[in-house]
Amino acid sequence: MWFKRTKEGITTSTSEKKETPEGLWYKCPDCKEITPAEDHEKNNWVCNACGYHERIGSAEYFHILFDEGKYKLLDEKLKAIDALQFTDTKPYAGRLKDAQQNTGLNDAMQTGTGRIEGLPLVVCCMDFSFIGGSMGVVVGEKISRAIDHCIKNKKALLIISKSGGARMMESAFSLMQMAKTSAKLTLLAEAGLPYFSLCTDPTTGGVTASYAMLGDINMAEPNALIGFAGPRVVKETIGTDLPAGFQRSEFLLEKGFLDFIVHRKELKSRLAKLITIFNNEKVK
């Protein structure tokens, strides 16, 4: 008996392409090691193979730092306005709306208060996902109000910087935040309360030129880019090659701009010890 094929090719389920769901794996941009995304998150978003610190936002830092992930947000409803009706390639009002919709944030700074190892702390954390973590009026105002909260309630302050610098769409209003936050930090110092500055990748521009470098303790995550102008601009300006590791955490530590570099998994315990020391209590 003879049989005739009515269809060409194999049509069984083995020919179907199975897609791998997104978000299950993390590939380190530095060493290219691939690990389960769940394991990467449990390691505080740090590559277990090479120690690369992935850029994370305020919600992730709050989860890492505060006891049991419990904290209270301060002034979370503050939003920027387009006072200058600024337009470059698109209106600033449109940029703000898009950033708020895409990130779920009102601006590039979140402030929260809680406890770390039982000790009270106020944390101001920048979100690079919101217009490059740029410093505008709301960023300066939230830092100022956080400082007022610290003074009123006798709490230490931590600012986590992650920014491309001043927000050009707010012009001089943005630059004024450098002086405003610096003056407020002076009031915090006069009240005898500690301020810790953590620089993460990247910390540049007017943020570096103001509150990011004014801490009682200035620290940074490993290999973070920290500087005023970027390396490319500096190189073009001075017309010569830059030293190896220029503007990275390790380079700044060697030159005395930082007190120490802290791994993310050690950040909480290190801060708790610092608060205890500044409070003149016996270190446990």
Secondary structure, 3 states (H helix, E strand, C coil): CCCCCCCCCCCCHHHCCCCCCCCCEEECCCCCCEEEHHHHHHCCCECCCCCCECCCCHHHHHHHHCHHHCEEEECCCCCCCCCCCCECCCEHHHHHHHHHHHHCCCCCEEEEEEEECCEEEEEEEECCCCHHHCECHHHHHHHHHHHHHHHHHCCEEEEEEEECCECHHHHHHHHHHHHHHHHHHHHHHHCCCCEEEEEEEEECHHHHCCHHHCCCEEEECCCCEECCCCHHHHHHHHCCCCCCCCCEHHHHHHHCCCCEECCHHHHHHHHHHHHHHHCCCCCC
